């Protein structure tokens, strides 16, 4: 049985899906949404490691636990 080099390359690199601002991102420990670094810092969020928002610009990172506000409530946003 022979495999073509293209097939082996696809197995080695795994699937890559481009994300957009607002999409859910994260790793095994934390989840958040893809947002600009400045947006995340302005809401006291934690900027995740690079690579969690593939296909976005360098200023877009996974923002974990930013401050959230709703009428009469305040807390942390959690990706769902």
Secondary structure, 3 states (H helix, E strand, C coil): CCCCHHHHHHHHHCCCCCCCCCCEEECCCCEEEEEEHHHHHHCCCEECCCCCCCCCCCCEEEEECCEEEECCEEEECCCC
